[in-house]
Every structure is written in C-alpha cells, then in structure tokens.
C-alpha cells in the first residue's frame, strides 16, 4: 500500500501547531507506528455491488439525513438488493407508511430513482422496502408484531444504526433514551439476528469533547471515565422529573430543567454538551456489548450537502454551519465569535454514505475494533476564514430577496476572537439598553415591560447559544483518518467500484463546492 506522504507532512504541521508539548521523539515514534501499521495491515475489500446483491438490510433511524442518502444509494446502484427494512418512529403501520411516503420518498433526493424506474417505481418500492413502526427507546426496538420480528431476525444480513437526536441542547431524558439506551437496544436486537454479517454504528467525530491536537481513531471505554454509570444517570433523570412534577412545574420549566441537567451531567464527565456526551456513552456501550459481533463505528465530522450523488447540493434541515450561512444570507449575522483561522471539518453526505458502504463490506464476518473518522481536516482542510469569503462572494453576487422584493445586502462580518470582546460588544449594544429599560420601567410603572421582556429573552437565547457552541467555535482538534485512509487504499486495490463509492476529500475543490454546490443547495432547500 502506498503511503500518502502529504499525510505525514500534515501530521507534522499539526504536531508543531497544536500538540507542541509532546516531544518530537514521541511524535516520530507515532509516525513510525502509523507507517508500519499501514504497510502490514491486511484489509481486503471486494465489490460493494456484489456484496449488496440478495442482501437484507435493516436501517434504524430511516428519516435522518444520512439514512435517506444511504437508502437512495442502495436502491439506485443495486436494484437486486433483496430487502430493506426501515424502522420508523410511529404509532402504527399506517403512520409509518405515511412517514415513508412524505418524509423519505417524497423528497427531491429520490427524483433520479423515480426517473430511472418510471412507472415501475411504486412496484419496485413495494417489493424492496418493508417499513414498520417501532422505537429504539424500548427493547426489541418497540416491535409489537412477533411474526415480523422473527422475519427480520431470520433475514437481516446488515444493520445500520443512524438513529439519534443531534440537538446539542437536547433534554437529558430524551438524549439518554435515544442515543444511549437506543444503542443498547439495537445491539441486543442485533444479537438475535442469526444471519447478521456486520453492524454499522454511526457516531460523530466530536465524541472527543474539547480535546485538541491530533485526535486518533481510538475507542472509548467506561473504564476510562471513572464513576460513569448509565443506570445511575437514568435514576438521576427519574428523580429530577419526580421532584419537578411534585413541585407542579410547567411543561416549559421541565423542558428547560432537563436541558440544563444534560449540560451539567456532560460537564461533570468532561464533555461540553448533551449530544456528544450521550453519543460517547453510546460508543462505550457498543464496545462493551459487541462481544464477537462484527461492528464498525463510523465518526463523521460536520456533514454537508451531497457532492455528486444522486445530484450535487441536496441538503435537508439546518445543519451546524448552515445555520451561520442562513443567518448571514438573510442579513441577520453581522458578527461572529470564534477562531477565524481555525479548521472547520466538513464532509459531504454522499461521501459519508460511501464510507459506510465500503466499511460494511470490509468488516462483514470480521470482528474488530474498527473506528473510522470521515472528515477533511487532515487531508483537505477548510477554515472559517474560507467560509467567510465564500459567503461574502456568493451572497454579494446572488443576494437573497426579501418578501417585499428588496435584495439583502451583506458585508464583512465582525469577528470576536475571545469571549471577553464578545461580552463587551453585547454590553455596549444590548445589555446597556436592557438596563436602561429596566430603570425606565421603574419610573413609568412598567410601561416598557413588554419590550424589556422580549429583549431580555433574546439576549438570554443568544448567550445560551454562544455558550453551547463555544467549544466548537474555538475547536483546535484535527481528526486523524489513518484507518479511513487504509480503507480507501484497500478499496482502490480491491474490487470496489471507486467511481461509485468515492469518499476521498482530497478530490474536493472547496471553492467550487461551496460557491456552486453547497451554498446554492442551502438557498434552495433551507432558506424560507
């Protein structure tokens, strides 16, 4: 296997800039280990199309962004797939079918497949897809139909778990149920599948928390986090809910208390928010429970719109960096807090799906500790300063048009490089006026109370969001992808159809991608 020497150069660069406290000797030792492991690794990957033929796949979390891209890709490139079971959160089969038709097949993503199959589309879908209501928060995935459960357990070859709540500020009770106990229930269900060849668990690269420097593709274990016990966390949630209900707390008060509890518990164990904390616990559970089961853990970085397939620029929902793009394009983002020269690790959704498919083939029947970072920060990094430039150029040339027909004018964003400067800005522009309104309320018998409450509410929301996203705005980690590079090389040397299952970020021209693919995509699919 030829070692990509640009990889070594990149590692050396980030060693000097981010992990300078490590000795050069240790770094060189690490590089030698990487090189030797690269040359002596014996990964074999065959044809993905051949592997998929006559296989049955269970997709958990089928209405998610990546799950839809995965489903469309499989159905389009391998029509001889035997069956795809889709688990959807729904009360009954009718509701699950409604979600399938409206939230999945009804999207633009499936237009190419519809054109390809024409009048045969509906019969093809009926033959290949079986959708069923369920809920991973419960044992056996909430399956109530024992006959269907037996059918799935007897037929499934591959399970892909894409189910999760990705909200950074999620209620702790919901995040625990979905991200943690959901993963536990999927593993337990997988153990009942007698033909299972591989389970793919999709996580996130940001399970690393706030660690910086070079972040390796290493597993997480409960023994590395003293005191962490998921049953104890569940009890803390239960006790808190009981206490709030006895106090007569409103629905909104309970919601905010559960959100605050999630952040608090995450910080106790060293994670910045509920999402990455619960996803990290899920990985620990997978490692603890998998035994001899072939399992792959995939950690995507920030997932963006499709690069090429089924067409470029498809995106759904306001994803992490897209919230900045939407706000900026609409003229609502005039300042930014963070390291403008920091690397923002982005990767198109279709590349993540291709990595899932190739990793699935590579590890079928082969128990291992396979963990893959799927991102761009080592091989083809893009920076916040690049995003700032792309946004200014794009929305200057193609401004968003307001409902009244006027174009939105955008300008260069003011960047605050630390929290102190941001707080000064907030005080001068907002908190000072808030204090003035408070005094005016006292003098004029609460005449300005409504204005005061609304401004105070907006300030509190902004400050909460800033605190929530602060670890990522100043994030200085780089995601090592040596395992993923080995997978790419093995795919190239094996029988993988690399024109169909591409996932090398080096082929991306970021200027072209953002200007001609991603930004037009978010304007088309996200701007309202």
MIVEXTOR-339616 format. One line per 5 residues: number of its first residue (from 1); for each residue x, y, z of C-alpha. Coordinates in steps of 0.5 Angstrom, whole numbers, plus 500, padded with zeros to 3 digits. Layout:
NUM	X Y Z  ...
//
This chain:
1	500 500 500  503 507 498  503 511 504  501 518 502  507 523 505
6	502 529 505  499 526 511  506 525 514  507 533 513  500 535 515
11	501 531 522  508 534 523  505 541 522  499 540 527  504 537 532
16	508 543 531  502 548 532  497 544 537  501 539 541  508 542 542
21	508 540 549  509 533 546  517 531 545  519 530 538  521 523 539
26	514 521 541  512 524 535  517 521 531  515 514 534  508 515 533
31	509 517 526  513 510 525  508 506 528  503 509 523  507 508 517
36	509 500 520  501 499 521  500 502 514  504 497 511  503 491 515
41	495 492 515  492 486 512  485 489 510  481 486 504  475 490 501
46	471 487 495  466 489 490  461 493 494  455 492 489  457 484 489
51	456 485 497  449 488 497  446 483 492  441 479 495  443 482 502
56	437 484 507  439 491 511  436 494 517  436 501 517  435 504 524
61	433 512 524  431 512 517  428 519 517  435 522 518  439 526 513
66	445 521 512  440 515 512  436 518 507  442 518 502  444 511 504
71	437 508 502  437 512 496  444 510 494  443 503 495  436 502 492
76	439 506 486  446 503 485  444 496 487  437 494 485  438 487 486
81	438 488 494  434 483 497  430 487 502  431 494 506  427 494 513
86	426 501 515  425 503 523  421 509 524  418 512 530  411 512 529
91	404 509 533  402 504 528  404 501 521  399 507 517  403 512 520
96	410 509 519  408 509 511  405 516 511  412 518 514  416 514 509
101	412 517 503  412 524 506  419 525 509  423 520 505  421 518 498
106	417 525 498  424 529 498  428 531 491  433 526 493  429 520 490
111	428 524 484  433 521 480  431 514 482  424 516 480  426 518 473
116	430 511 472  425 507 474  419 511 471  412 507 472  416 501 476
121	418 506 482  412 504 486  412 497 485  420 497 486  419 500 493
126	413 496 495  418 490 493  424 492 496  422 496 502  419 494 509
131	417 500 513  415 498 521  413 502 527  418 502 533  422 506 538
136	429 504 540  428 507 547  425 500 548  427 493 548  426 489 541
141	426 496 538  419 497 540  417 492 536  410 489 537  409 484 532
146	412 478 534  412 475 527  415 481 524  420 481 529  422 474 527
151	422 475 520  427 481 521  432 477 526  432 471 521  433 475 515
156	438 481 516  445 481 514  447 488 516  444 493 521  446 501 520
161	444 505 526  443 512 524  438 514 530  440 519 534  438 526 537
166	443 531 534  441 537 538  447 540 542  442 543 547  437 537 548
171	433 535 554  437 530 558  432 525 559  431 525 551  438 524 549
176	439 519 554  433 515 552  435 516 544  443 516 544  445 511 550
181	439 506 551  437 506 544  444 504 542  444 499 548  437 496 545
186	440 496 538  446 492 540  441 487 544  437 486 538  443 485 533
191	445 479 537  438 476 536  439 476 528  442 470 526  445 472 519
196	448 478 521  455 480 518  456 487 521  453 492 525  455 499 523
201	454 504 529  454 512 526  457 516 531  460 523 531  468 525 531
206	466 530 536  465 525 542  472 527 543  469 533 547  474 539 548
211	481 536 547  485 539 542  491 537 537  491 530 533  485 526 535
216	486 519 534  481 514 532  481 510 538  475 507 542  472 510 548
221	471 505 555  467 506 561  474 505 565  477 511 562  471 515 565
226	471 514 573  464 514 576  460 514 570  454 509 570  448 509 565
231	443 506 570  445 512 575  444 517 570  438 514 569  436 515 576
236	438 522 577  434 524 571  428 520 574  429 523 581  429 530 578
241	423 529 574  419 527 580  422 533 584  419 538 579  413 534 578
246	411 534 585  413 542 585  408 543 580  413 545 575  410 547 568
251	412 544 561  417 549 559  420 549 566  421 542 566  424 542 559
256	429 547 561  431 544 567  432 537 563  436 541 558  440 544 564
261	441 538 567  444 535 561  449 540 560  451 539 568  452 532 567
266	456 532 561  461 537 564  462 533 570  465 528 566  469 533 561
271	464 533 555  461 540 553  454 539 551  449 533 552  449 531 545
276	457 529 545  457 526 552  451 521 550  454 519 543  461 518 547
281	457 514 552  453 510 546  460 508 543  462 506 550  456 501 550
286	458 499 543  465 497 545  462 494 552  457 489 549  459 487 542
291	463 481 544  465 478 538  460 481 533  463 485 527  462 492 529
296	464 498 525  464 505 529  464 511 524  465 518 526  463 523 521
301	465 531 522  461 536 520  456 533 515  454 538 509  450 537 502
306	452 532 497  458 533 493  456 529 487  450 524 488  445 523 487
311	446 530 485  450 536 488  448 540 493  442 536 496  441 538 504
316	436 538 509  435 541 515  439 547 518  446 543 520  451 546 524
321	455 551 520  449 552 515  445 556 521  451 561 520  450 561 512
326	443 562 513  443 568 518  449 571 514  445 571 507  439 574 511
331	443 580 513  442 577 521  449 575 522  454 582 523  459 579 528
336	462 572 529  465 569 535  471 564 534  478 563 531  477 565 524
341	483 562 522  481 555 526  480 549 521  472 547 521  472 540 519
346	467 539 514  465 533 509  459 532 504  454 527 506  455 522 500
351	462 521 502  460 519 509  455 514 506  460 511 501  465 510 507
356	459 507 511  458 502 505  466 501 504  467 500 511  461 495 512
361	464 490 506  471 491 509  469 488 516  463 483 514  465 477 518
366	471 480 521  470 482 529  475 488 530  476 495 534  474 499 527
371	473 506 528  473 511 522  474 518 522  470 521 516  472 528 515
376	477 533 512  481 536 517  488 532 516  487 531 508  484 537 505
381	483 543 511  478 549 510  478 554 515  473 559 518  476 565 514
386	475 561 508  467 560 509  467 568 511  470 569 504  465 564 500
391	459 567 504  461 574 502  462 573 495  456 569 494  451 573 497
396	454 579 494  453 576 487  447 573 489  443 576 494  437 573 498
401	431 577 496  426 579 502  419 578 501  418 586 500  422 585 493
406	429 588 496  435 585 496  439 583 502  446 587 503  451 583 506
411	458 586 509  464 583 512  463 580 519  466 583 525  470 577 529
416	471 577 536  477 572 538  475 571 545  469 571 550  472 578 553
421	471 582 547  464 579 545  462 580 552  464 588 551  460 588 545
426	454 585 548  454 590 554  455 596 549  450 594 544  445 591 548
431	446 590 556  447 597 557  440 599 554  437 593 557  439 596 564
436	436 603 561  429 600 560  429 597 567  430 604 570  425 606 565
441	420 601 568  421 603 575  420 610 573  414 609 569  410 604 572
446	412 598 568  410 602 561  416 598 558  415 592 561  414 588 554
451	420 591 551  424 589 557  422 582 557  423 581 550  430 584 549
456	432 580 555  429 574 552  433 575 546  439 576 550  439 570 554
461	438 566 548  444 569 545  448 568 551  446 561 552  447 559 544
466	454 562 545  456 558 551  453 552 547  457 553 541  463 556 544
471	467 549 545  467 549 537  468 556 535  475 555 538  476 548 537
476	483 546 535  483 539 534  485 535 528  481 528 526  487 523 525
481	484 519 519  489 514 518  484 508 519  480 511 514  486 512 509
486	487 505 510  480 503 508  481 508 502  487 504 499  484 498 500
491	478 500 496  483 502 491  487 496 491  481 491 492  475 490 487
496	471 496 490  467 501 485  471 507 487  468 511 482  461 510 485
501	464 509 492  468 515 493  470 518 500  477 522 499  476 529 501
506	482 531 497  478 531 491  474 537 493  476 544 491  473 547 497
511	472 554 493  468 550 487  464 546 492  462 552 497  460 557 491
516	457 552 486  454 547 490  453 548 498  451 555 498  446 554 492
521	444 548 496  442 551 502  439 557 499  434 552 495  433 547 501
526	433 551 507  432 558 506  425 560 507
//
